[in-house]
């Protein structure tokens, strides 16, 4: 996947230092709140301030941001604190207002990146401008939609691009507000290696106690930066209070991060990687054998006029293999996912037999 990209080249920011950190409140609520938070963050070394000016809400009636009235507050942050400023845009009107007020960085939210019409409108509004744009993953786990949003901006001439991983909407909210599904940003990195990727632990976790471990996990996976919600009085925040941390807590989290070097030599890993390759080959051979047996079962079912899916048998496999996985140090959900895919392919192979 080719995009014409340039480094973000943010004034006053050391591009070689990980992580790049963007922090600030979920919402700009008042000029005092914005300036107080900015001063505290700046005192702790944060150089980029984020604040939501327009806030998309799932249902009407909630706080939807202060709107354009908050943009002069961000300009004061830039002038008085020496910080770069960033905010979310969702349409061409937002883009124009931000450009008029000199906002340094724009980001596209998850609801907007999922809408190709909205993305094209924003791309058209940015034509001819050189401003860094960060694109959050769509709310649904669709890598192609994420890449498509980046392509639309790139086609409009925006080359200072980065992605923000903020997790994906799901009914399963036992741990995370938006489960991370780390394999999706990892695949994005594989396809577009030069694209910087930031992690949004606030929206993934949904609770402030999850921010620190998610920051560390993002660093362990080689992410380039973090965008964290930080508020001078998070318990009083008008939106997303539970997931915001104070600037001092954020400083503590960042100080405790272990930043691993992804450029170190891998010579000592080669023997272990060869073992992995050999095991992978064995897995593929075993899967091929399993599919051959599945096709034979399909022939039997066809001869005896049986349905392809045997629900009780499928349930037995999932339960038994999940328990076996747990005994061998793997999560039952991981094993369940694997066998769901195996079963899906087995069914497809048997249906092909049935239709011959």
C-alpha positions as CSV (number, residue, x, y, z in Angstrom):
1,X,0.0,0.0,0.0
2,X,1.7,3.2,-1.2
3,X,0.9,6.7,0.2
4,X,3.0,9.8,-0.5
5,X,3.9,10.6,3.0
6,X,6.2,13.1,4.7
7,X,7.4,13.3,8.3
8,X,5.0,15.1,10.6
9,X,7.7,17.8,11.1
10,X,6.0,19.4,14.2
11,X,7.7,22.6,15.3
12,X,9.6,22.2,18.5
13,X,9.0,18.4,18.6
14,X,11.9,16.0,18.5
15,X,10.7,13.5,15.8
16,X,13.3,10.9,16.9
17,X,12.0,10.6,20.5
18,X,9.3,8.1,21.4
19,X,6.6,8.5,22.3
20,X,5.1,11.6,20.7
21,X,2.6,12.7,23.3
22,X,-0.6,14.7,22.7
23,X,-2.7,15.4,25.8
24,X,-5.5,17.5,27.0
25,X,-9.2,17.4,28.0
26,X,-11.8,15.4,26.1
27,X,-13.8,18.7,25.7
28,X,-12.9,22.3,25.9
29,X,-15.4,23.5,28.6
30,X,-14.3,27.0,29.5
31,X,-11.4,29.3,28.8
32,X,-10.2,28.9,32.4
33,X,-10.3,25.0,32.2
34,X,-8.4,25.0,28.9
35,X,-5.7,27.4,30.1
36,X,-5.3,25.7,33.5
37,X,-4.9,22.3,32.0
38,X,-2.5,23.6,29.4
39,X,-0.3,25.3,31.9
40,X,-0.1,22.1,34.0
41,X,0.6,19.9,31.0
42,X,3.3,22.4,29.7
43,X,4.9,22.4,33.2
44,X,5.2,18.6,32.9
45,X,6.8,18.8,29.5
46,X,3.9,18.1,27.2
47,X,4.3,20.1,24.0
48,X,1.0,19.3,22.2
49,X,-2.4,20.2,23.7
50,X,-5.6,18.5,22.5
51,X,-9.2,19.5,23.2
52,X,-12.5,18.7,21.7
53,X,-14.3,21.7,20.3
54,X,-17.1,19.9,18.6
55,X,-18.2,16.7,20.3
56,X,-20.3,14.1,18.4
57,X,-22.8,12.5,20.7
58,X,-24.7,9.3,20.1
59,X,-28.0,10.9,21.2
60,X,-29.1,14.5,21.0
61,X,-29.4,16.6,24.2
62,X,-25.9,15.9,25.6
63,X,-23.0,18.3,25.7
64,X,-21.9,18.6,22.0
65,X,-19.0,21.0,22.6
66,X,-18.6,24.7,22.9
67,X,-18.1,25.0,19.1
68,X,-16.1,27.7,17.4
69,X,-16.2,29.9,20.6
70,X,-13.5,27.6,22.0
71,X,-11.0,28.1,19.2
72,X,-9.6,31.4,20.6
73,X,-8.9,29.5,23.8
74,X,-6.7,27.1,21.9
75,X,-5.0,30.0,20.2
76,X,-4.2,31.5,23.6
77,X,-2.7,28.1,24.6
78,X,-0.4,28.3,21.6
79,X,0.6,31.9,22.3
80,X,0.9,31.8,26.1
81,X,2.1,28.3,26.7
82,X,4.1,27.7,23.5
83,X,2.2,24.5,22.8
84,X,1.0,23.2,19.5
85,X,-2.8,22.7,19.5
86,X,-5.0,19.9,18.1
87,X,-8.7,19.3,17.8
88,X,-11.2,17.1,16.0
89,X,-12.9,18.1,12.8
90,X,-16.0,16.4,11.3
91,X,-16.9,18.5,8.3
92,X,-15.7,21.3,6.0
93,X,-17.0,24.0,8.2
94,X,-14.9,22.7,11.1
95,X,-11.8,22.6,8.9
96,X,-12.2,26.1,7.7
97,X,-12.7,27.5,11.2
98,X,-9.6,25.6,12.5
99,X,-7.5,26.8,9.6
100,X,-8.7,30.4,10.2
101,X,-7.6,30.2,13.9
102,X,-4.3,28.6,13.2
103,X,-4.9,25.2,14.9
104,X,-1.7,23.3,14.4
105,X,-3.0,19.7,14.1
106,X,-6.4,18.3,13.1
107,X,-7.7,14.8,13.8
108,X,-10.6,12.9,12.3
109,X,-12.8,11.0,14.7
110,X,-13.9,7.4,14.5
111,X,-17.5,8.1,13.5
112,X,-16.3,10.4,10.7
113,X,-13.5,8.1,9.3
114,X,-16.2,5.5,8.9
115,X,-18.1,7.8,6.4
116,X,-16.5,8.1,3.0
117,X,-18.8,11.1,2.1
118,X,-17.6,13.0,5.2
119,X,-14.0,12.1,4.6
120,X,-14.2,13.3,1.0
121,X,-15.7,16.6,2.2
122,X,-12.9,17.1,4.6
123,X,-10.3,16.1,2.0
124,X,-11.7,18.7,-0.4
125,X,-11.7,21.4,2.3
126,X,-8.0,20.6,3.0
127,X,-6.9,20.8,-0.6
128,X,-4.0,23.2,-0.9
129,X,-3.2,23.3,2.8
130,X,-0.2,21.8,4.5
131,X,-1.4,20.7,8.0
132,X,-0.8,17.5,9.9
133,X,-3.9,15.3,10.0
134,X,-4.4,12.3,12.3
135,X,-7.0,9.7,11.4
136,X,-8.7,7.6,14.0
137,X,-9.8,4.1,13.1
138,X,-13.4,3.7,12.1
139,X,-15.8,2.6,14.9
140,X,-16.1,-0.8,13.2
141,X,-13.1,-3.1,12.7
142,X,-12.6,-2.4,9.0
143,X,-9.0,-1.9,8.0
144,X,-9.9,-1.1,4.4
145,X,-12.2,1.8,5.5
146,X,-9.4,3.2,7.7
147,X,-6.9,3.0,4.8
148,X,-9.5,4.5,2.5
149,X,-9.9,7.5,4.8
150,X,-6.1,8.1,4.7
151,X,-6.0,7.7,0.9
152,X,-8.7,10.4,0.5
153,X,-6.7,12.9,2.4
154,X,-3.5,11.9,0.7
155,X,-5.1,12.3,-2.7
156,X,-6.0,15.8,-1.7
157,X,-2.3,16.6,-1.1
158,X,-2.1,15.9,2.7
159,X,1.2,14.2,3.2
160,X,1.8,14.8,6.9
161,X,-0.5,12.0,8.0
162,X,-0.7,9.7,11.1
163,X,-3.2,7.1,12.3
164,X,-4.7,6.9,15.8
165,X,-5.8,3.6,17.2
166,X,-8.7,4.1,19.6
167,X,-10.2,0.7,19.7
168,X,-13.4,-0.6,18.1
169,X,-17.0,-0.6,19.1
170,X,-18.3,-3.9,20.5
171,X,-21.0,-5.3,22.6
172,X,-18.3,-7.0,24.6
173,X,-17.4,-4.3,27.1
174,X,-16.3,-6.5,30.0
175,X,-12.8,-5.0,30.1
176,X,-12.5,-2.2,27.6
177,X,-14.8,0.5,26.4
178,X,-13.5,-0.1,22.8
179,X,-11.6,-3.4,22.6
180,X,-8.2,-2.8,21.0
181,X,-8.1,-5.6,18.4
182,X,-4.3,-5.0,18.2
183,X,-3.9,-7.1,15.1
184,X,-5.7,-4.4,13.0
185,X,-3.2,-1.5,13.6
186,X,-0.4,-4.1,13.4
187,X,-1.6,-5.0,9.9
188,X,-1.9,-1.3,9.1
189,X,1.8,-0.9,10.1
190,X,2.7,-3.9,7.9
191,X,0.9,-2.4,4.9
192,X,2.1,1.2,5.4
193,X,5.4,1.0,7.3
194,X,6.1,4.8,7.1
195,X,2.8,5.8,8.6
196,X,3.1,7.0,12.2
197,X,0.6,5.3,14.5
198,X,-0.5,6.7,17.9
199,X,-2.5,5.0,20.5
200,X,-5.5,6.5,22.3
201,X,-5.6,4.5,25.6
202,X,-8.4,6.7,27.0
203,X,-11.0,5.6,24.5
204,X,-9.8,2.0,24.4
205,X,-9.9,1.6,28.1
206,X,-12.7,3.9,29.1
207,X,-11.4,4.0,32.7
208,X,-8.4,5.9,33.9
209,X,-6.9,2.9,35.7
210,X,-6.4,1.3,32.3
211,X,-4.5,4.2,30.7
212,X,-1.1,3.2,32.1
213,X,-1.1,-0.5,31.0
214,X,-2.5,0.4,27.6
215,X,0.2,3.0,27.1
216,X,2.9,0.4,27.9
217,X,1.3,-2.1,25.6
218,X,1.3,0.4,22.8
219,X,5.0,1.1,23.4
220,X,5.7,-2.6,23.5
221,X,4.1,-3.0,20.1
222,X,6.2,-0.2,18.6
223,X,3.6,2.6,18.4
224,X,5.0,6.0,17.7
225,X,3.0,8.0,20.2
226,X,0.1,8.5,22.5
227,X,-3.0,10.8,22.6
228,X,-4.3,10.9,26.2
229,X,-7.2,12.7,27.7
230,X,-6.0,14.8,30.6
231,X,-8.1,17.3,32.6
232,X,-7.2,19.6,35.5
233,X,-10.3,18.3,37.4
234,X,-11.3,15.0,35.7
235,X,-14.0,14.1,38.1
236,X,-15.8,17.3,37.1
237,X,-15.4,16.9,33.4
238,X,-18.4,17.5,31.2
239,X,-17.7,14.5,29.0
240,X,-15.8,11.2,29.5
241,X,-14.9,11.9,33.1
242,X,-14.0,8.3,34.0
243,X,-11.3,8.0,31.4
244,X,-9.4,11.3,32.0
245,X,-6.3,11.7,34.2
246,X,-4.8,14.7,35.8
247,X,-1.6,16.2,34.2
248,X,0.4,15.0,37.2
249,X,-0.9,11.4,36.9
250,X,-0.1,11.6,33.2
251,X,3.5,12.7,34.0
252,X,3.8,9.7,36.4
253,X,2.5,7.3,33.7
254,X,5.0,8.6,31.1
255,X,7.9,8.4,33.5
256,X,7.2,4.8,34.3
257,X,7.0,3.7,30.6
258,X,9.6,1.3,29.3
259,X,10.5,2.4,25.8
260,X,11.9,-0.6,23.8
261,X,14.3,-0.2,21.0
262,X,12.9,-1.7,17.8
263,X,16.1,-1.1,15.9
264,X,18.3,-3.5,17.9
265,X,19.9,-6.5,16.3
266,X,17.8,-9.6,15.8
267,X,20.6,-12.0,15.2
268,X,20.0,-13.8,18.5
269,X,16.3,-14.3,17.5
270,X,17.0,-16.2,14.3
271,X,17.2,-19.6,15.8
272,X,13.9,-19.1,17.7
273,X,12.3,-17.7,14.5
274,X,13.4,-20.8,12.6
275,X,11.6,-22.8,15.2
276,X,8.5,-20.7,14.8
277,X,8.7,-21.2,11.0
278,X,8.9,-25.0,11.5
279,X,6.0,-25.1,13.8
280,X,4.0,-22.9,11.4
281,X,4.7,-25.4,8.6
282,X,3.5,-28.3,10.9
283,X,0.3,-26.3,11.7
284,X,-0.4,-25.9,8.0
285,X,0.1,-29.5,7.3
286,X,-2.1,-30.5,10.2
287,X,-4.8,-28.1,9.0
288,X,-4.6,-29.5,5.5
289,X,-5.1,-33.0,7.0
290,X,-8.1,-31.8,9.1
291,X,-9.7,-30.3,6.0
292,X,-9.2,-33.5,4.1
293,X,-11.0,-35.3,6.8
294,X,-13.7,-32.7,6.8
295,X,-14.3,-33.2,3.1
296,X,-14.6,-37.0,3.7
297,X,-17.2,-36.2,6.4
298,X,-18.9,-34.0,3.8
299,X,-19.1,-37.0,1.4
300,X,-20.6,-39.2,4.1
301,X,-23.2,-36.5,5.0
302,X,-24.1,-36.1,1.3
303,X,-24.5,-39.9,0.8
304,X,-26.7,-40.1,3.9
305,X,-28.7,-36.9,3.3
306,X,-27.5,-35.2,6.5
307,X,-27.2,-31.5,7.2
308,X,-23.7,-30.0,7.1
309,X,-23.8,-28.3,10.5
310,X,-24.2,-30.5,13.5
311,X,-24.8,-28.0,16.3
312,X,-24.2,-30.3,19.3
313,X,-20.9,-31.5,17.8
314,X,-19.8,-27.9,17.1
315,X,-20.6,-26.9,20.7
316,X,-18.7,-29.9,22.0
317,X,-15.6,-28.9,20.0
318,X,-15.6,-25.3,21.2
319,X,-16.0,-26.3,24.9
320,X,-13.5,-29.1,24.9
321,X,-10.8,-27.2,22.9
322,X,-11.3,-24.1,25.0
323,X,-10.7,-26.0,28.2
324,X,-7.6,-27.7,26.6
325,X,-6.3,-24.3,25.6
326,X,-6.7,-22.9,29.2
327,X,-4.8,-25.9,30.5
328,X,-1.9,-25.1,28.1
329,X,-1.6,-21.5,29.1
330,X,-3.8,-19.9,26.4
331,X,-7.1,-18.1,26.9
332,X,-10.2,-20.0,26.1
333,X,-11.4,-17.0,24.0
334,X,-8.3,-17.3,21.8
335,X,-8.9,-21.0,21.2
336,X,-12.5,-20.4,20.6
337,X,-11.7,-17.8,17.9
338,X,-9.3,-20.2,16.2
339,X,-11.8,-23.1,16.1
340,X,-14.6,-20.8,14.9
341,X,-12.5,-20.0,11.9
342,X,-11.5,-23.7,11.4
343,X,-15.2,-24.7,11.6
344,X,-16.2,-22.0,9.2
345,X,-13.7,-23.3,6.6
346,X,-14.7,-26.9,7.3
347,X,-18.4,-26.0,6.6
348,X,-17.4,-24.2,3.4
349,X,-15.5,-27.2,2.2
350,X,-18.4,-29.6,3.0
351,X,-20.9,-27.3,1.3
352,X,-18.7,-27.4,-1.8
353,X,-18.9,-31.2,-1.6
354,X,-22.7,-31.1,-1.2
355,X,-23.1,-28.9,-4.3
356,X,-21.1,-31.1,-6.6
